[in-house]
């Protein structure tokens, strides 16, 4: 991995979404979003993202993705690792892409992780992404969420939106360019 350069910091407090509308351009081939203490207002909400092509609106680009998770309950009596295909992943969908599912909304429940986006300014290739987000699940589990896929457009991507599937959110999202 190259050297990360901080581009911007976005702090949400009971916000419907965090929309990053500047700083994603041809300066870097890889962008990294560091997600810190993302807390859902609504119990068991999904933490999601979607992008806009340059000049686009609506955060509705076509995504193909996969999603799996590893989890363990607080008592240590229930563990699993598996593919979660019914809902978190997309097959040429235009919905917001889940990167953490069923987040708890308690004051001691949040998620944190990293999302990588590759070559967003390319006008030749689709845009690949992957994320790893650890969350405190609404049912007292720790869940390590993994999402990956591609945004099926050859248009440049210059905006990204993060939001919960329902309700508002608190937290900090930092945008880095990777040299």
C-alpha positions as CSV (number, residue, x, y, z in Angstrom):
1,X,0.0,0.0,0.0
2,X,1.2,3.5,-0.8
3,X,1.3,6.5,1.5
4,X,-2.1,7.8,2.6
5,X,-2.7,11.6,2.3
6,X,-5.6,13.0,4.3
7,X,-7.9,15.0,2.0
8,X,-10.9,15.7,4.2
9,X,-12.7,14.8,7.4
10,X,-16.5,14.7,7.7
11,X,-18.2,14.5,11.1
12,X,-21.9,13.5,11.3
13,X,-24.1,14.2,14.2
14,X,-27.6,12.8,13.8
15,X,-27.2,13.2,10.0
16,X,-29.3,11.5,7.3
17,X,-26.2,11.0,5.3
18,X,-22.6,12.0,4.8
19,X,-22.1,13.1,1.2
20,X,-18.5,13.7,0.0
21,X,-18.8,15.8,-3.1
22,X,-15.2,17.0,-3.6
23,X,-11.7,15.6,-3.3
24,X,-12.3,12.5,-5.5
25,X,-10.5,13.2,-8.8
26,X,-7.6,12.1,-10.9
27,X,-5.0,13.0,-8.3
28,X,-4.9,9.5,-6.9
29,X,-5.5,6.0,-8.3
30,X,-6.8,4.8,-5.0
31,X,-9.0,6.4,-2.4
32,X,-9.5,5.2,1.2
33,X,-12.4,6.1,3.5
34,X,-11.7,5.6,7.2
35,X,-14.9,5.1,9.1
36,X,-14.7,5.8,12.8
37,X,-17.4,5.3,15.5
38,X,-20.3,5.1,13.1
39,X,-23.4,4.8,15.3
40,X,-26.9,4.1,14.0
41,X,-29.9,6.0,15.4
42,X,-32.1,2.9,14.5
43,X,-31.3,-0.5,15.8
44,X,-30.2,-3.1,13.3
45,X,-29.8,-0.6,10.4
46,X,-27.4,-1.4,7.6
47,X,-24.4,1.0,7.0
48,X,-24.3,1.7,3.2
49,X,-22.6,3.7,0.4
50,X,-23.4,4.7,-3.1
51,X,-21.6,6.9,-5.7
52,X,-22.3,9.4,-8.5
53,X,-20.7,9.5,-11.9
54,X,-19.2,12.9,-12.7
55,X,-22.1,15.2,-13.5
56,X,-24.6,12.7,-12.2
57,X,-27.1,12.9,-9.4
58,X,-29.2,10.6,-7.2
59,X,-26.4,8.3,-6.0
60,X,-27.7,5.4,-8.1
61,X,-24.8,3.9,-10.1
62,X,-25.0,0.1,-11.0
63,X,-23.1,-2.1,-8.5
64,X,-22.3,-5.8,-8.6
65,X,-21.0,-7.0,-5.2
66,X,-20.5,-9.9,-2.8
67,X,-20.8,-9.8,1.0
68,X,-19.7,-12.1,3.8
69,X,-19.3,-11.9,7.5
70,X,-17.7,-13.6,10.5
71,X,-19.4,-13.2,13.9
72,X,-19.4,-14.2,17.5
73,X,-21.8,-13.5,20.3
74,X,-20.7,-11.9,23.6
75,X,-21.1,-15.3,25.4
76,X,-18.8,-17.0,22.9
77,X,-21.4,-19.7,22.3
78,X,-22.4,-18.8,18.7
79,X,-19.9,-18.2,15.9
80,X,-20.0,-18.4,12.2
81,X,-18.4,-17.3,8.9
82,X,-20.5,-17.2,5.8
83,X,-21.7,-15.6,2.6
84,X,-24.7,-13.3,3.1
85,X,-26.3,-13.1,-0.3
86,X,-29.9,-12.2,0.6
87,X,-29.8,-8.5,0.8
88,X,-26.2,-7.2,1.4
89,X,-24.9,-8.1,-2.1
90,X,-26.1,-6.8,-5.4
91,X,-26.3,-8.2,-9.0
92,X,-26.4,-5.1,-11.2
93,X,-28.3,-3.2,-8.5
94,X,-28.6,0.5,-8.1
95,X,-29.3,0.5,-4.3
96,X,-26.9,1.7,-1.7
97,X,-24.3,-1.0,-1.1
98,X,-24.2,-2.5,2.4
99,X,-20.8,-2.5,4.1
100,X,-22.1,-3.4,7.6
101,X,-25.3,-5.0,8.6
102,X,-27.6,-5.0,11.6
103,X,-25.7,-2.3,13.5
104,X,-26.7,-1.7,17.1
105,X,-27.9,1.7,18.1
106,X,-26.9,1.7,21.8
107,X,-24.5,4.3,23.1
108,X,-21.8,1.5,23.3
109,X,-22.6,0.1,19.8
110,X,-21.0,1.4,16.6
111,X,-19.0,0.2,13.6
112,X,-15.6,1.2,12.3
113,X,-13.6,0.2,9.2
114,X,-12.1,1.0,5.8
115,X,-13.6,1.3,2.3
116,X,-11.2,1.3,-0.7
117,X,-12.2,2.7,-4.1
118,X,-9.9,2.2,-7.1
119,X,-9.3,4.4,-10.2
120,X,-12.5,6.5,-9.8
121,X,-11.4,8.9,-12.5
122,X,-10.9,6.3,-15.1
123,X,-13.1,6.7,-18.2
124,X,-12.1,3.3,-19.6
125,X,-12.7,0.8,-16.8
126,X,-15.3,-0.1,-14.1
127,X,-14.5,1.0,-10.6
128,X,-13.5,-1.7,-8.0
129,X,-14.0,-1.5,-4.3
130,X,-13.6,-3.5,-1.1
131,X,-14.3,-2.9,2.5
132,X,-13.8,-4.4,6.0
133,X,-16.0,-3.0,8.7
134,X,-16.3,-4.4,12.3
135,X,-19.6,-3.7,14.0
136,X,-21.4,-4.2,17.2
137,X,-24.5,-6.1,16.0
138,X,-28.0,-5.2,17.4
139,X,-28.2,-8.6,19.1
140,X,-24.9,-8.4,21.1
141,X,-22.5,-9.9,18.5
142,X,-19.2,-8.6,17.1
143,X,-19.4,-8.9,13.3
144,X,-16.6,-8.5,10.9
145,X,-18.2,-7.5,7.6
146,X,-16.5,-7.9,4.2
147,X,-17.9,-6.4,1.0
148,X,-16.3,-6.2,-2.5
149,X,-17.4,-5.6,-6.0
150,X,-17.4,-3.1,-8.8
151,X,-19.4,0.0,-9.9
152,X,-20.4,-0.8,-13.5
153,X,-19.7,2.5,-15.2
154,X,-16.8,3.7,-17.3
155,X,-17.7,7.3,-16.4
156,X,-15.5,8.9,-13.8
157,X,-16.8,8.8,-10.2
158,X,-16.5,12.0,-8.2
159,X,-19.0,11.8,-5.3
160,X,-19.8,9.3,-2.6
161,X,-22.6,9.1,-0.1
162,X,-22.8,7.1,3.2
163,X,-26.0,6.5,5.1
164,X,-27.9,4.0,7.2
165,X,-30.6,2.0,5.6
166,X,-33.0,3.5,8.1
167,X,-32.6,6.4,10.5
168,X,-29.7,8.8,11.0
169,X,-26.1,8.3,12.0
170,X,-23.2,9.8,14.0
171,X,-19.5,9.3,13.3
172,X,-16.5,10.4,11.4
173,X,-15.5,9.6,7.8
174,X,-12.1,10.6,6.6
175,X,-11.1,10.6,2.9
176,X,-7.5,9.7,2.0
177,X,-5.7,9.5,-1.3
178,X,-3.2,6.7,-1.6
179,X,0.0,7.7,-3.5
